[in-house]
Amino acid sequence: MGLIEFSKLPVNTLVGADWGTFKQLTRDQHIAKEKRGKYMLTKAICRLLSTLVPLQNRKYNKLLADQPLKHDPVFIIGHWRSGTTFVHNIFAQDKHFGFTTTYQTVFPHYIMAMQWLFKPTMAWLMPSHRPTDNMELAPDIPQEEEFALQNMCPYSYYDFWFYPERMQELCDRFLTMKDATPEEIADFKEKFEKLVKISLWNTRRENPDAQYLSKNPPHTGRVKTLVEMYPNAKFIFLMRNPYTVFESSRSFFTNTIAPLELHSISLEQMEQNILRNYMELYRAYQEQKQFIPEGNLYELKFEDVEQNALGITQDIYEKLSIPGWEEARPAIEAYIQGKKSYKKNQYKYNERTVQLVNEALGPVLEEWGYEKL
């Protein structure tokens, strides 16, 4: 357990944003009266730290900016709470892959400079486990990069963590990209490429042949944009029982986000947003997966991973032509064996959950063969 409990965070994750991003994200936004103290402290720390951003920018421009990637990334996608974290951690055991770390997601501008100071402080303060599902938290473990992108540009769906009233608007702009402008998409591409290069430098600089491993649910609605950037990227799409996903998402979005938000919405509105945006994300993926070249997409159910994680992982390596399975297998097998005692959350679907999911997510239940309750 870290010094500070997640539910009692005195600031939110915008402390690690650059000053320009912070100003754009917070300009003319609704800040609830009871959240103003947290907002002002976050703003003050962000402003102070931002004076150090040029240190990394100079180093990045000198070492990485003009260096092309050796390989297009591997993207693990699917709705939140669909098992993407577990699959991400499995593949991250392979030293061929580099990834974005938990530290980097909060402080993306302080990786190539100042990490020596900020990372130990973060490790001392942060909670040791995620509050929703008790998964391990530590500065150097793999993490989804959307948190980092949120602090690098004002074009992230996760801005709703601070402004839940804008959840649907942000879905249409930056989750599915259907309302994003060409300028916003171009800036997203630039910032994402920078993030990938710095992540590989941070985690695998000793391996010039390393490949970036992404786990990021928001990418599920950006497949077309990602293929434009990386024509030979590999995609692993996870589906999980929608009743479980809804229950888990509701818990995650209400419990985990609460310490970060700058205003609040009702539980009923959050539920409707989750269901609506689930279908928006799913439809976007179904429409855009046609752009993935044949042989570069692997779709599966998380329930199958739970039953045979090692066999499924080997099959993904083979079907997507990912090199190095035999070398990676011992570490991957050891990780999977070590997680067999992990007790996941058990969900009992109440009548309200069943009704909401049946009404909103019926097509997904049918398409993926989940029994309708």
QUIRALIN-V863907 format. One record per residue. N is the residue number from 1. D_CENTER is the distance of its C-alpha to the mean C-alpha in Angstrom with 2 decimals. Layout:
N & D_CENTER
N & D_CENTER
This chain:
1 & 22.72
2 & 22.07
3 & 24.53
4 & 22.54
5 & 21.32
6 & 17.98
7 & 20.02
8 & 22.33
9 & 20.22
10 & 22.69
11 & 20.17
12 & 16.67
13 & 13.95
14 & 15.71
15 & 18.15
16 & 16.32
17 & 16.49
18 & 19.36
19 & 22.25
20 & 22.24
21 & 18.68
22 & 19.55
23 & 22.77
24 & 21.39
25 & 18.77
26 & 21.47
27 & 24.53
28 & 26.49
29 & 23.88
30 & 25.02
31 & 24.88
32 & 26.40
33 & 29.42
34 & 28.20
35 & 24.96
36 & 26.88
37 & 27.44
38 & 23.77
39 & 23.25
40 & 26.22
41 & 25.29
42 & 21.78
43 & 23.55
44 & 26.17
45 & 23.95
46 & 21.79
47 & 25.08
48 & 26.48
49 & 23.64
50 & 23.36
51 & 26.79
52 & 25.35
53 & 22.86
54 & 25.69
55 & 26.00
56 & 22.80
57 & 23.46
58 & 26.89
59 & 25.77
60 & 23.06
61 & 25.71
62 & 28.19
63 & 26.30
64 & 23.39
65 & 23.58
66 & 26.19
67 & 25.06
68 & 23.77
69 & 21.17
70 & 23.09
71 & 20.78
72 & 18.33
73 & 14.85
74 & 13.85
75 & 10.86
76 & 9.68
77 & 9.04
78 & 10.24
79 & 10.11
80 & 8.43
81 & 10.87
82 & 12.05
83 & 12.01
84 & 9.11
85 & 8.83
86 & 12.58
87 & 12.83
88 & 10.48
89 & 12.79
90 & 15.77
91 & 15.36
92 & 14.60
93 & 18.14
94 & 19.49
95 & 20.54
96 & 20.44
97 & 16.68
98 & 15.10
99 & 11.52
100 & 9.73
101 & 10.93
102 & 10.35
103 & 13.31
104 & 12.15
105 & 9.16
106 & 12.05
107 & 14.77
108 & 13.84
109 & 17.49
110 & 19.04
111 & 18.20
112 & 21.30
113 & 23.40
114 & 23.64
115 & 21.12
116 & 24.26
117 & 24.82
118 & 21.54
119 & 19.78
120 & 22.70
121 & 22.81
122 & 19.19
123 & 19.90
124 & 23.02
125 & 21.57
126 & 18.20
127 & 18.25
128 & 18.35
129 & 16.39
130 & 13.80
131 & 16.15
132 & 15.11
133 & 15.46
134 & 16.90
135 & 14.46
136 & 15.30
137 & 14.03
138 & 15.49
139 & 15.10
140 & 15.17
141 & 13.03
142 & 10.02
143 & 6.61
144 & 3.10
145 & 4.95
146 & 4.59
147 & 6.39
148 & 8.74
149 & 9.40
150 & 10.27
151 & 12.87
152 & 14.11
153 & 15.01
154 & 15.73
155 & 14.13
156 & 10.78
157 & 10.47
158 & 9.17
159 & 12.74
160 & 13.78
161 & 12.78
162 & 15.88
163 & 17.79
164 & 17.45
165 & 20.63
166 & 18.90
167 & 16.25
168 & 18.10
169 & 18.99
170 & 15.50
171 & 14.54
172 & 17.46
173 & 16.96
174 & 13.39
175 & 11.67
176 & 14.62
177 & 16.17
178 & 19.55
179 & 20.75
180 & 19.31
181 & 22.20
182 & 22.87
183 & 22.67
184 & 19.19
185 & 17.99
186 & 19.93
187 & 18.46
188 & 14.85
189 & 16.06
190 & 17.82
191 & 15.12
192 & 12.63
193 & 15.60
194 & 16.36
195 & 13.01
196 & 13.44
197 & 17.01
198 & 16.59
199 & 14.04
200 & 16.69
201 & 19.42
202 & 17.93
203 & 17.38
204 & 19.87
205 & 22.42
206 & 25.20
207 & 24.24
208 & 24.87
209 & 24.02
210 & 20.43
211 & 17.74
212 & 14.10
213 & 11.74
214 & 8.31
215 & 5.78
216 & 3.55
217 & 5.49
218 & 6.77
219 & 8.30
220 & 10.43
221 & 12.56
222 & 12.88
223 & 14.54
224 & 17.77
225 & 16.50
226 & 14.80
227 & 18.07
228 & 20.06
229 & 18.49
230 & 18.55
231 & 21.27
232 & 21.16
233 & 17.46
234 & 16.91
235 & 14.72
236 & 14.21
237 & 13.83
238 & 13.82
239 & 15.89
240 & 16.83
241 & 19.73
242 & 19.05
243 & 21.11
244 & 18.94
245 & 15.67
246 & 17.37
247 & 18.78
248 & 15.64
249 & 13.63
250 & 16.67
251 & 16.81
252 & 13.21
253 & 13.47
254 & 17.01
255 & 17.11
256 & 13.97
257 & 13.92
258 & 17.69
259 & 18.04
260 & 16.02
261 & 17.54
262 & 20.58
263 & 22.21
264 & 22.10
265 & 22.62
266 & 24.31
267 & 22.87
268 & 24.48
269 & 22.81
270 & 19.34
271 & 20.27
272 & 21.46
273 & 18.40
274 & 16.18
275 & 18.75
276 & 19.35
277 & 15.81
278 & 15.29
279 & 18.30
280 & 17.42
281 & 14.17
282 & 16.27
283 & 19.15
284 & 17.30
285 & 16.10
286 & 19.67
287 & 21.20
288 & 19.23
289 & 19.13
290 & 22.76
291 & 21.82
292 & 20.47
293 & 23.57
294 & 25.28
295 & 24.29
296 & 20.73
297 & 19.08
298 & 18.97
299 & 18.48
300 & 18.88
301 & 18.90
302 & 17.15
303 & 20.63
304 & 21.97
305 & 19.59
306 & 20.84
307 & 24.35
308 & 24.26
309 & 21.18
310 & 23.27
311 & 25.08
312 & 22.09
313 & 20.41
314 & 23.73
315 & 24.06
316 & 20.74
317 & 21.97
318 & 25.28
319 & 24.35
320 & 21.89
321 & 24.33
322 & 22.00
323 & 24.51
324 & 25.22
325 & 24.98
326 & 28.16
327 & 27.21
328 & 23.78
329 & 25.11
330 & 26.63
331 & 23.51
332 & 21.42
333 & 24.28
334 & 24.65
335 & 21.04
336 & 21.39
337 & 24.79
338 & 23.57
339 & 21.18
340 & 23.95
341 & 25.08
342 & 21.74
343 & 22.43
344 & 19.73
345 & 20.14
346 & 22.96
347 & 22.97
348 & 26.27
349 & 26.05
350 & 28.42
351 & 30.39
352 & 28.29
353 & 25.06
354 & 27.01
355 & 28.56
356 & 25.44
357 & 23.59
358 & 26.81
359 & 27.38
360 & 23.98
361 & 22.45
362 & 25.73
363 & 25.23
364 & 22.14
365 & 24.15
366 & 26.96
367 & 25.22
368 & 23.48
369 & 26.53
370 & 25.44
371 & 28.50
372 & 28.91
373 & 29.97
